[in-house]
Amino acid sequence: MHVAGRIEDYALIGDMQTAALVCRDGTVDWLCLPRFDSHAIFAGLLGTEEHGFWRLGPAHSPDAPPPTAARRTYRGDSLILESEWDTPRGTVRVTDFMPPRDTDAPQLVRIVEGVSGRVPMRSALRMRFSYGRVVPWVHKVDGRTVAVAGPDSVWLDTDAQTFGKDLTTYSDFTVAPGERIAFTISWQPSHKQPPAPAEPENALAATQDFWREWVEHCTYHGPYREAVVRSLITLKALTYAPTGGIVAAPTTSLPEDIGGSRNWDYRYTWLRDAAITLSSLLRTGYREEARAWREWLLRAVAGDPENLQIMYGIAGERELGEAELDWLPGYEGSTPVRAGNGAAHQLQLDVYGEVTEALHLAHMTGLARSDYASLLQLKLIRYLETHWDQPDEGIWEVRGPRRHFVHSKVMVWVAVDRTIKLIESGDADGPLEKWRELRDDIHRDVCEKGYDKERNTFTQSYGSKELDASLLLIPQMGFLPPDDKRVIGTIEAIQRELSTSDGFILRYPTAGDDAGVDGLEGDEGAFLACSFWMADDLAMIGRVDEARKLFEKLLALRNDLGLLAEEWDPRLQRQVGNFPQAFSHVPLIDTALRLTASGAYGG
């Protein structure tokens, strides 16, 4: 019996339209088809084997847990996973990947290869549609196995013999050295003709070529290249190729607090996450992704920038209603399991700054001018003229009362500042003097109301005593210079008050069993992005050796494949939150670039 592994036990494979998570024992526990935000056909990650899985590995006693791979790695700089098992009968390798696609049916390909000896193998495929709730009709058509439920069909192609038992499709076979046996599942709308039979070896070669060619565009060649390239590949994998939208993570409801209720659906495009992702891609040579995202943004916002949402569906959908999937017991009992996200209609003023910063960086790095993108920037500032001084829910999407969050105000200042620079460059027209006054007004307001003189630190919100790690972005955004005493005081205060025992940074104080500033009970781990921000700030204020040591401690938290979830739980010493998380991999890239530029690296 397989149970879901630790979050860091999973590998990511994907085709730039959806993604699967593969555990160390060869079990695919999570896969949504045909898109990131579709219903899962394997939801064992959030439940049990009854909710869908696909295990492929050495045969074992049904009373024993499936054996875990002795070694696993990605093939070079790609998203092709190779897992190897050493057994008493010999060694076997399984290669898992999803071929990048345009309009073809999505496929998950698994190729078994004998390395030494003769190894008995088993494939156990249990498809459950609608997040594990619906048992499909499974039957044979022209020698192929197909599972059908409602609008969905999934086709299994393999040369191995298969049989059905206990509502599961099995295949038992033995693999000898040099022998290769492939299994492929393909999704197709159930009312259409079957998808073309799989060609696994051709698909493998094409997938390897795709990733090799894509990685060749990377302009970073510094000492942290391995970590940077793996993060870039992960970010590319989270991009929805047909539209240019970028999901925050390919999962839902992996908990921030094991056993708790801080479980959210991240399979959507947050403007903030996507904007910072694009910034990292632009800084490392990837302009095509920036162009595609800018087009996605213009379509999503359309002619209604006054009603800008903080997040959209991957094709620009606006309605992302939140529901609880009460038939799923949750990852390690963490409930509720949620689909959809009710935060979509929150007011988060900082988003205007992130979007404008991304558009500004695209402009500065030579992306072809878009008149509508410039017009959108101007419209966003006209909205902020009359709304910047409102309270909001802030970067962390608190479900408590709105506040005047300092980070939100700083990012509004960024939006105005970058738009002023656009006008000054001659690429847009706007009321320059009026907006310069607005920029000064916002700056003055933050420094007067968001700064605690007695403690020499900025605070989470106006009038509060709490700190917030998002304040670390003040020097990075150019709001104040790094050597300003208020910046240094804020960095040192966050180190004192928001550090965990192992030196990582919390987002803000939580209140345990009581409802804290975010309106939620329970605690959470160290938010990894915040720790990367701290390393950035330390480098900016000249404490480069300290910055490098923190950065390398963060790199050590990655799993064996270089992947990071949203948070690190210092008590349990494990990754928590949705996985892999764009908001963790982006600052990893940014900090590596900063440390490389400063020469602050060892060796």
N, C-alpha and C positions, 0 to 999 in steps of 0.2 A: 504493500500500500504506500503510495507516494503522498506526502503532504507538502504544501508549498514551502519552498526554501526561504532562507533569509533573503532580504531584498538584494543584497550584494551577491547572492548566488546566481543571479540571472544575467544572461547575455541578451543583447539587443540585435535583432535582424530586422530588415525592413526594405521597402521598395519605393520610398518617398510618397506613399499614399496611405500606408498603414504599417504596422510593426507587430512583431511577435517577441515574447520573452521566453528564453530557453533556459531551463535550470541545469545545474551541474550533472544531474542524473539523466539528462537527455529528454526531459519532459517539457513540452511546450504547454505552459500554463496560462498563457494570455495571447489572444489573437482576435482582433475585430476585423470583420470583412463586410464591404470592400474598402472602407475608409477608417481612419483613426477613430472617428466618433460613431461608427456603426456599432450595432450590438455584437457582443463577443460570442464566438463559437467555442472558444476555450476560455472558461472563466474560473478554472480551478484555483487560480491565484487568489481569488476572493471567496473561495468556498472550499469544496472538496472535489475528489475525482468525479463525483456525480454531476458536477457542473461543467464538465468538458475538459479534456486533456489529450495530448498525443505524446506517448512515451516511446522512444526508440533507443535501444541499448542492449547490452548483453542480457541474455535470459537469466532469470534468478528465481529462487523459491518464492511462491506467492505469500509466504509468511514473513519474508524478510524485505526490508526496504530495498529499492533498486540501487545498484552500485553507482557511485559517483565517478565521473571521469577523473583519471589520474592527471591529465593535462588538458588544457584548452587554450586556444588563442585565436585571434583573427588572422586570416591569411594576409600577411603584409598590411599595407594601408588600405583595408577594405572592410566591408561589413559581412564578410564570409566567415562563418564560425567553424572552427575545426576542434572536435573533442575526441580524445583518445582514452580508451579503457585498457588496462592491463589485467587480464584474467588468467586463471590457471590453465586455460586452453590456448591462450595466445593474446595478441593485441589487435584491436579494431579501432578504426577511425570513422566518425560520422561528421559529414560536412553539411551544415545548415545555411541556407540563404534564401532570399526573396529577390527574384530578378526585377530590376527597375523596369517600369512599364509605362506605356503611353495610354493606349486604349485596350490592351489585351487584358484577359482575365487575370486577377491577382493570383500568384502562385507562391506556395511555400514548398521548397525542394529540400529533400534530405537524402544524401548519398552515403551508403554504408560501404566501407572499403576495408578488406582484410589486409592487415599489416604483417602478422606472423601467426602461425598455428591455424587451427580451425575453430572459430568462435561461434557458439550458438547464440542467435539473436532473436529478439522479439520486438515487433511493432504492435502497440495497443492504441487504437484510435477511437476515442469516444467524443463524437460531435454533439454538442448541445446548443441549440440556437437560443437567441433572446436572453443572453447572459445566463445560460444554464437552465432556463425554465422549460424549454420546448425540446422534446425528443423528436428528432426527424424520422421520416420514413427512409430506411436504407435498403437499397436493392441494387441489382446488377443490370447494366445496360451495355450490350456489346462487349462484355468482358470487363467493363469498368464499374467501379463501385460508386454510387451516387447517394447522397443524403439530401433530402428535400423537406423543407418546412416553410409554408407560406411563400413569400417572395424569393427565398434563398435556395440555392443548391450548391453543394460542394462535391467535387468529383475527385476520387482517388485513382491515380494511375501508378501501377507498379508491375514489374514482371514476376514478383514473388507471389506465391499462392496466399490467398486470404480466406478467412472464415469468420462467421459471426457468432458471438456468444455473449450473453448478458448485456445485450444492447451495445456491444463494442465490436469493432472490426479488428481482428488479430491477423498477424502473419508471423509464423515461426520458420526460421531458416538458419543455415550455417554458412559463414563466409570464410573463404580460404585466401591465402596471400595473393594480392593482385586482383581479386574479385571485387566487382563494384555492383551494388544493387541499389536502385533509386526508388524513392517514394515521392510522389508529388500530389498535393491537393490544390485544386483550382476552384475559385468561386465564380458563379455565374447566376444572373437572375433566373429563377426557376422556369419562367415562361419562354426563355430563349433556347436556341439549339445548344447542345453541349459544347463546351470549350474545346479547342483543338487539343489532341493528346500532347502531353508534356514531352519536351526534348531536354532532359536534365543536363546532359553534358554540354550541349550548345548553350544552354542558359547559364551554366557555370562560367564558361569562357567569356560570354558577353558581360556577365556581372563583374568579373575580375577586370575586364578591359574598362568598364565604366568607371570603377573606383580608381584605377591607376591613372586614367586620364584626368579625372576630377582633382585628385590630390596634386597632380603636377602643377596646378595653378597656384598652389600655396606659396606665398612670398616670404613666409617666416622660415628662417634656417638657423635659429638660435639654439641654445643649449637645452631648451625644453621642447624641442620639436616633437618628440614622441607624444608627449601629453597634449600639446597644442593640436597636432594633426588628428589624434583620436577624438578630441573634443569637437573639432571642425566636422569630422565625419558624422559624429553623433548629431550635431546641429543640422547637417544636411539631411540626415535620416528623419528628422522631425519636421522637415519641410514638406508640405502637400504640393507636389509638383504641378498638378493641373492649374492651380490658382496662385501659387506663391505664398499662401498662408503658412504660418509656422505654429505648430502646437507647442504648448509649454512642456508637455510630457505625453507619452503615449498611453498612460494608464489613468485609472480613476481609483480613488479611495484607498490607496496605500497610505497608511496612517502616519501622521506627524508624531503621534503619541500612541505607542503600541497598546491596543486594548481600549483606546479612547474614541472620541467622536470627531476629532479633527481630520476628517476624511473628505477630500474634495475631488471633483472631476477636472482634470487638467488637459483634456483632449480638445482644447479650443485655442484660438489665437488671441492672446492678450496683447493689446497694442504695446504695452510696456515691454513684455518679454520679447516680442517679435522685433521691436525697435532696437533693443540692446543687442539682440542676436545679429541683426543686420549690421550694427556698428562693428562687431567683431569680425564678421565676414568681410566687410569692406576693408578693414585694417590688414587683412591677410590675403587680399587679392581677389576676392569673390564679388565682382560687380554684377554679374548676371542675376544672382539671387537678390541683390538689392533692387535691381530694376523690376524683377517680378513682384517683390513685396510691395514696392511703391505702387505698381499697378493694382495689386490686391487692395491696398489701402484706399486708393481713390475710388475703386468700385464699392468697397464696404461703406465708406463714409458718404459716398454719392453727393447729393446736393444738400445734405442736412448736417453740416458740421456742428450746428448748435446742439444737436442731440447725439454727440459723439458718445459711443459706448466704450467701456474699458476693454471689452472683449467681444469677439464675434465668432461665428462658426468658421470652419476652414475655407468655405466658399463665400464667406461674407454674411452668413445668416445672422439675424438679430435676435431671434427668440431661442433661448437656451434653457428653457424651463427645467427646474431642478426636481428630481423625483428620487425616492428611496426604494431600493431593490430589496425588499424585506425577505425574499426567499434565499438570499445569500448571507451566510454567517459572518462574512468579512475576513480580511486578512488577520490571522491570529486573533479572531474574535473582535476585531475593531469594527464597530457599527456606529451609524448606519453606512451602508454602501450607497453611494449617490451616483446618479447619471444626470447630466446637465449641471448648470451652475447658476444659482440664484444671484450671484454677485454681478451678473452682466449689466444690470441697470444701476449699479452704485455710481455715486459721484466721486471720482478720483481725479482731482485736478492735476496731479503730477503727470498723468498720461499725456497731457498736452505738451509738456516739456520733453518727454521721451520721444514722442513722434516728431516734434520739431527738430530735436537734436539729430535724429536719424536722417531726416530730410536734409538738414544742413550738412552732415558729414557726406551724404551722397553727392551733394552739390560740390563740396570741397574736393572730393576725390575724382571729379570729372565725369560723373554720370550725366548723360545727355539731359539737358534742361527739359523740364515738363512745366508748361504754363499752368496747367491745372494744379500741379503740386504747389507751385508758388501761390496760386490763388487760394488753395486750401490753407496754407500757412497764414495768409492775411486774414482769412475768415476766422480761424481759430483765435487769433489775437483779438479780433473785434469782439468775439464772445468773452474772452478773458477780461477785457476792459471793464465789464460790468459784473463779472462773476468771480474774479480772483480772490476777493476778500470774503468768500463764503466758507463755512466749515465743510468738510468732506469726510469720506471714509478712509482716505489715505492709501498709501502703497500696499499695506498689508490687508486691505479689504476687511476692516473690522466690522463686526456685526453688532457692535455697541453704538452709542450715540455719535453723531458727527462731531468732529473737533477741528480746530484750526491747526492742522498738522504742519510742522515746520518744513518737513521735506516737500510737502505739496506746494507750499509757497515758494520754496527755492526752485522747484521745477517750473513753476509758472514764470518766475524770473528768467529761467533758461529759455523758455518759449519766446518771451518778448525779446531777450538779448539776441538769440539766433535769427529772429525775423528782422531785427534792426540791421544785423550784419548782411542779410540778404538784400535789403534795400540799399545799404551802403555800397554793395558790390555792383549796383546798377541793374540787377536781374529782377527787380520788383519795384513797384511804386507804393508808397504808403506815407502816413503822417509821421515823419521821422521824429520831429521835435516832441510831438505829443507822446509818442511811444518811448522816447528816451526819458521823459518825465515819469511815465508809468513804470518803467524799469527802476528808476530811482526810488519811487514811492514804495514799490514792493520790497526793495532791498532794505530801505529804512524801517519798514513795518516789521520785517523778520528780525532785524538786529535789535529793535526795541522791545518786541513782545515775545520773541522766541528764545531769548538769551538770558541765562541766569548769571548775573554779575557776581553773586556771592560764591558760586561754585565754578565760575569761569567755564561754562559749558552751554551750548544750545540744548534745548529740551525737546521732548517728543511733540508737544503742542503748546500753544500759547497758554501761559499760566500754570503749566504742569511742572512737576518735579521729576517725572520719569524721563529716562533716556530712551533713545531709539537708534539702532544701528544705521538706519538710512541717513542719519546726520553725517556719516562718514563720506557721503557723496558731495558735501559742500565744497571741499577744495577740488575734487575731481571734475565738477561741473563749472569751475571757475567763478563761483559765487564769492569766494574769498580766497586770497592766496594762501598756500600751504604754511607760510611762516607767520601768519596772523596768530596772535596769542589766543584768540577765541577758538580757532581751528585746533591748535595744539591742545588746548584745555579740553575740548570736546573729545578728541581722540583718547586722551589719557583718562577722562572720566568713563568713557565706554569700556576701556580696558579694565578699569577697576570694578565697574558695576554690572557689566553685561558679559564678562568672561566666564566660561565654564572652568572646571578644575584643570582641564587639559589645555586651556588657552584659546579655545574657540569662542566665537561670539554669538550670543543670543540676539534675536531681533529686538526684543523689548521684554520687560518683566511680565511673567504670567503669574496667575494667582492660585494655582493648584485646584482645590475643590471649589473655590469661589469663582465667580465670573470676573475676569480681569478687564483690561481696557478693550480687548477685542470682543467682549461679550460672550466668551466661551469658557467653560470649565476645563480643567486639566492643564498640563504643561506640554512643552514641546522640546525638541532637540535644538542644537546649535544650527542656525540657518547658514548653510555653507557659503552662500554669496556674501554674507556679511563678514565672514572671516577673510575672504579674498579682498573685500573692500578695505579691511583693516591692514592687510599686507600692503595694498596699494598706498594707503595713507602714510604708513610708516616709511615707505620708500620716498614718498613726496616730501616728508619733513626731515629727511636725511638719516633716518634710522634703518639703513639699507640692510645691514646684517640681520637685524631683528626681523625685517620684512622677509628676507630670503628664508630664514629658519621657519617662520610661520607658513610661508608658501609651500615649503617642502614637507612640512607636517600635513598640510592639506592634501598634497599629492599622494601621500602615504595612505590616505583614507579611501582612495579609489579602489574599486575591486580589481581583481587580477586582469581584467580586460580594459581597465582605464575608465570605468564608468562611475558616475556619482548620482545619488538621489538628491532630494531637496535638502535634507538635514542629516546631522550626526547626533545620535543619542549618546551622551557621555556616560550615562549610567549603564546602559546595556552594551556600549562599545560596538554599535552597529549602525548602518545606514537606515534612515526612516524617511517616509514621504514618497511622493510619486517619483517614478524611475524609468529611464534616466531623465534628469531635469535640465532643461535648457538654461534655467536661471542659475545653475551651478557651473555649467561648462563655459558659459560666456565670460564671467569674471575670471575663471581660470586662464583663459586666453589673454584677457586684458592685463592681468597681473604678470603673466609670463612676458608679454611685450614690454611692460614698464621695467621689470627687473633686468631684462636683456639690454634695454636701452641704457640703463644706469650702470651696467656691468656688475650688478649685484647677484652673482651666482657663483656657486662653488664648482670649480673645475671647468 
